[in-house]
Amino acid sequence: MNEILKLENVSYIYGRGTPFEKLALDNVTVSFERGKITGLIGHTGSGKSTLVNLLNGLYKPTEGRVFLDGEDIWTNPKEIHKIRYRVGLVMQYPEYQLFDETVREDIAFAPKNLGLSEDEIAERVSESAGFVGIGEDVLDKSPFDLSGGQKRRAAIAGIIAMRPEVLVLDEPAAGLDPRGRREILGGLRLYAERSGATVILVSHSMEDMAHYCDNVVVMNSSRVYKSGTTAEIFSDPDALSEVGLDVPAVAKIARELCRRGVNLTGTLYTVEGVRDAIIAYMKGGTA
């Protein structure tokens, strides 16, 4: 595997040495493949958010190491800020981090800190706004005049404008309606395809993971329970059930049809895949 990020034997303890000490990650080793979208799933408290906060040096491992392109990101702690330009992190509800007078200025904040020319900054603002579906007519508005969904997009665009090698997003579509989810996640997929960036996506939605991700990592009780391609993870519903997770609803439908003698083949964990499999079955072929 052509990995760009790797955690090796990483543990993280909150409140170490205090009565409130809590082990959040326990000897985790996991890799993220270059140029792929990897989903990170697991119940609340499984260690997902702690893991993503380690990826760009926001947290330092209690034990173990984090590698970016084969180099330990903590080799020179004084230079850790440079890692955060290479690994962009979008936290949950990033719209609360907007602060500038206009959307344009907010998106331009990080590129300005990179010391880029005005032309390069303008190009990056326009490009990143396009990926998340923000039109030119919105860029000169105050971010505080936008809807919740538009604020979310503006905040994500501000990270994309850095053109990070790795983009990490913690529940980027949380609280949005289905259309908003599709637009944001679809834009991220387009960004990954056009830029070649690696994307790591945390979500509780099995449907989102199945539709947008190439690979999936399953967290449970502060450890990596299972990892593999999206097809491998969702083709084993029993393994997910063991940790209280589930396959997408459409995969349940496909499984029930197969149980009733409808011999479906193909990608049976997305709406499009099951649709194609049913059409192929009705025509007497295979998907």
C-alpha positions in Angstrom: 0.0 0.0 0.0 1.2 3.5 -0.9 0.7 5.1 2.5 1.0 8.8 3.3 0.0 8.8 7.0 0.7 6.1 9.6 0.1 5.7 13.3 2.5 3.2 14.8 1.8 1.7 18.2 0.1 4.9 19.3 -1.6 5.3 22.6 -3.1 8.5 24.0 -4.2 9.2 27.6 -6.3 12.2 28.7 -5.5 13.6 32.1 -2.4 11.4 32.6 -1.4 11.2 36.3 -4.7 12.6 37.5 -7.8 11.0 39.0 -9.5 11.6 35.7 -7.0 9.6 33.6 -8.6 8.0 30.6 -7.1 5.8 27.9 -8.5 7.1 24.6 -6.3 5.2 22.2 -4.7 1.9 23.0 -1.6 0.8 20.9 -3.1 1.7 17.6 -1.3 1.0 14.3 -3.1 2.1 11.2 -2.2 3.5 7.7 -3.9 5.8 5.3 -3.4 5.3 1.6 -2.2 8.1 -0.6 -4.9 9.6 -2.9 -7.8 7.7 -1.3 -10.8 8.6 0.8 -10.8 6.6 4.0 -13.8 6.5 6.3 -13.4 6.3 10.0 -16.3 4.7 11.8 -17.2 3.6 15.3 -19.4 4.5 18.2 -19.0 7.6 20.3 -16.0 7.1 22.6 -14.3 4.6 20.3 -11.3 6.9 19.7 -12.1 8.4 16.3 -11.8 12.1 17.2 -8.7 11.5 19.3 -7.1 9.7 16.4 -7.8 12.5 13.9 -6.4 15.1 16.4 -3.1 13.2 16.4 -2.8 13.2 12.6 -1.7 16.8 12.3 0.0 17.2 15.6 -2.9 18.9 17.5 -2.3 16.2 20.1 1.1 14.5 20.7 1.0 10.7 21.3 1.5 9.5 24.9 3.3 6.6 23.3 4.1 5.6 19.7 4.7 7.7 16.6 2.9 9.4 13.8 4.5 9.4 10.4 3.8 11.7 7.4 5.5 10.5 4.2 7.8 8.3 6.3 8.9 11.1 8.7 8.0 11.3 12.4 5.9 14.5 12.6 7.3 15.1 16.1 11.0 14.9 15.1 11.2 18.7 15.5 8.4 19.9 17.8 9.2 23.6 17.0 8.2 22.9 13.4 4.9 21.1 14.1 3.0 24.1 12.7 4.3 23.2 9.2 2.7 19.8 9.5 -0.7 21.5 10.0 -0.4 23.1 6.6 0.3 19.7 5.0 -2.4 17.9 7.0 -5.5 20.1 7.2 -8.0 19.3 10.0 -11.7 20.3 9.9 -13.2 19.8 13.3 -16.9 19.2 14.0 -19.1 22.2 13.5 -16.2 24.3 11.9 -18.6 27.1 11.2 -18.1 28.3 14.8 -14.5 29.1 13.8 -15.4 31.7 11.2 -14.3 35.2 12.2 -13.5 37.5 9.3 -15.6 40.3 7.8 -16.3 38.4 4.5 -16.4 34.9 3.4 -13.6 35.7 0.9 -11.3 37.0 3.6 -12.1 34.0 5.8 -11.1 31.5 3.1 -8.0 33.6 2.3 -6.7 33.6 5.9 -4.6 30.4 5.7 -3.2 31.2 2.1 -2.1 34.6 3.4 -0.3 33.0 6.2 1.6 30.9 3.7 3.0 34.1 2.2 1.4 33.6 -1.2 0.9 36.4 -3.8 -2.4 38.1 -4.1 -3.1 36.4 -7.4 -2.3 33.0 -6.0 -4.6 33.7 -3.0 -7.4 34.8 -5.2 -7.0 31.6 -7.3 -7.1 29.4 -4.2 -10.1 31.2 -2.8 -12.1 30.7 -6.0 -11.0 27.1 -6.4 -11.8 26.0 -2.9 -15.1 27.9 -2.9 -16.1 26.0 -6.0 -15.3 22.6 -4.5 -17.8 23.2 -1.7 -20.5 24.9 -3.8 -20.0 28.6 -2.7 -20.8 30.9 -5.6 -19.0 34.2 -6.3 -22.1 36.1 -5.1 -21.6 34.7 -1.6 -17.9 35.5 -1.2 -18.3 39.1 -0.3 -21.0 38.5 2.3 -20.4 38.4 6.0 -20.0 34.7 7.1 -22.5 35.5 9.9 -25.2 36.3 7.3 -25.0 32.8 5.8 -27.2 29.7 6.5 -25.7 27.0 8.7 -24.9 24.9 5.6 -23.2 27.8 3.9 -21.1 28.5 6.9 -20.0 24.9 7.1 -18.9 25.1 3.4 -17.0 28.3 4.0 -15.1 26.8 6.9 -14.2 23.7 4.9 -13.1 25.9 1.9 -10.7 27.7 4.2 -8.9 24.5 4.9 -9.0 23.3 1.3 -7.4 26.7 0.3 -4.2 25.5 2.0 -4.1 22.7 -0.6 -3.1 20.2 2.1 -1.7 16.8 1.1 -4.1 15.3 3.6 -7.6 16.6 4.4 -9.1 15.3 7.6 -12.7 16.0 8.4 -14.6 15.1 11.6 -18.3 14.7 10.8 -18.3 17.4 8.1 -22.0 16.7 7.2 -23.3 16.5 10.8 -26.7 18.1 11.2 -27.3 18.9 7.5 -30.3 17.8 5.5 -29.8 15.1 2.8 -29.2 17.7 0.0 -26.6 19.5 2.1 -24.9 16.2 2.9 -24.7 15.2 -0.8 -23.4 18.6 -1.8 -20.6 18.8 0.8 -19.5 15.1 0.6 -19.8 15.1 -3.2 -17.6 18.2 -3.3 -15.0 16.6 -1.2 -15.0 13.6 -3.5 -14.5 15.9 -6.4 -11.7 17.7 -4.6 -10.0 14.4 -3.9 -10.3 13.2 -7.5 -9.0 16.5 -9.0 -6.3 17.3 -6.5 -5.0 13.8 -5.7 -5.2 14.7 -2.0 -5.8 12.0 0.6 -9.1 12.5 2.5 -9.9 11.0 5.9 -13.6 11.3 6.8 -15.2 10.6 10.2 -18.9 9.9 10.1 -21.6 8.0 11.9 -23.5 7.5 8.6 -22.9 4.1 7.1 -24.6 5.2 3.9 -22.1 8.1 3.5 -19.1 5.8 4.2 -20.4 3.3 1.6 -21.0 5.9 -1.0 -18.0 8.2 -0.8 -15.1 6.1 0.7 -12.5 3.9 -0.9 -11.4 2.4 2.4 -12.9 2.1 5.9 -11.3 1.9 9.3 -13.5 0.6 12.1 -12.7 1.8 15.7 -13.9 0.0 18.8 -12.9 0.5 22.5 -9.9 2.7 21.7 -8.5 0.3 19.1 -8.7 -0.5 15.4 -11.2 -3.3 15.2 -11.1 -3.8 11.4 -9.8 -2.1 8.3 -10.0 -2.7 4.6 -11.7 -1.6 1.4 -15.2 -0.4 1.6 -16.4 -3.5 -0.1 -14.5 -5.7 2.4 -15.9 -3.9 5.4 -19.6 -3.8 4.3 -19.6 -7.3 2.9 -19.1 -8.6 6.5 -22.2 -7.4 8.4 -21.6 -9.9 11.2 -18.3 -8.3 12.0 -19.9 -4.9 12.2 -22.7 -6.2 14.3 -20.2 -7.5 16.9 -19.3 -3.9 17.7 -22.8 -2.5 17.5 -22.5 -1.1 14.0 -24.6 -1.8 11.0 -24.4 -2.0 7.2 -26.2 0.6 5.1 -29.9 0.1 4.9 -29.8 -0.7 1.1 -27.3 -3.5 1.9 -29.9 -5.1 4.2 -32.4 -4.9 1.4 -30.0 -6.6 -1.0 -29.2 -9.3 1.6 -32.9 -10.0 2.1 -33.5 -10.3 -1.6 -30.6 -12.7 -1.9 -32.0 -14.7 1.0 -35.3 -15.0 -0.9 -33.6 -16.4 -4.0 -32.9 -13.2 -6.0 -29.3 -13.8 -7.1 -27.8 -10.4 -7.0 -24.2 -9.7 -7.8 -22.0 -6.6 -7.8 -21.7 -3.7 -5.4 -24.5 -4.5 -2.9 -23.9 -1.8 -0.3 -24.8 1.4 -2.3 -28.1 2.5 -3.8 -26.5 2.7 -7.3 -24.9 -0.7 -6.9 -28.0 -2.5 -5.8 -30.0 -0.7 -8.5 -27.6 -1.9 -11.2 -27.7 -5.4 -9.7 -31.5 -5.6 -9.8 -31.6 -4.3 -13.3 -29.1 -6.9 -14.4 -31.0 -9.7 -12.6 -34.2 -8.7 -14.3 -32.5 -8.8 -17.7 -31.1 -12.2 -16.9 -27.5 -11.2 -16.6 -25.1 -10.0 -14.0 -24.1 -6.5 -12.8 
